[in-house]
């Protein structure tokens, strides 16, 4: 059974939605989203696993998909990570295999 890691996504003027991680690396992630966000848009994501840390991102890819409630697959690139954020994020990513999180390839 796959464990979903949900994220809070903030973009535009006060727009907030929830999505979940499909794949994550040190440079970015693929997220299942209920809304399409324009390529090039800036956004911030956060998820409970990293506490209250907000990660600034840029949308680099958007694909329409067929997933119940999550109709978009959004590719994001992390931007402006400071050294503390990098250490926390990299530690989280390296621990994913131990948490039974199945990483999916973003095609």
C-alpha positions, 0 to 999 in steps of 0.5 A, spaced: 500 500 500 502 506 498 503 512 503 501 519 500 504 525 503 500 531 502 502 538 501 499 544 502 500 549 496 499 556 496 499 560 489 497 566 486 493 571 490 491 567 496 489 561 493 491 555 497 489 547 495 492 540 497 495 536 493 500 530 494 507 528 492 508 523 486 515 523 486 521 528 489 528 529 489 533 534 491 531 539 486 524 538 485 518 534 485 511 532 481 505 533 485 498 531 484 493 537 484 486 538 484 487 544 480 492 546 474 497 551 475 500 555 470 507 553 467 512 558 470 508 560 476 511 561 483 508 557 489 510 555 496 509 548 498 509 545 505 508 539 508 507 536 515 513 532 515 517 538 514 514 542 520 512 549 518 517 550 513 515 553 506 519 551 500 519 556 494 518 553 487 517 554 480 512 550 476 516 547 470 511 542 467 503 541 468 499 535 465 492 533 465 491 526 468 485 522 470 485 521 478 479 522 482 479 529 485 487 530 483 486 532 475 493 535 474 500 532 475 505 538 476 512 538 476 516 543 480 523 546 481 525 548 488 528 555 488 531 559 493 533 554 498 537 556 504 542 551 507 537 549 513 532 548 508 536 543 504 539 539 510 532 538 512 529 536 505 535 532 503 534 528 510 527 527 509 528 525 502 533 520 504 529 517 509 523 516 504 525 508 503 525 507 510 518 510 510 514 505 505 513 511 501 513 508 493 516 513 489 513 514 482 516 516 476 514 523 473 513 522 465 
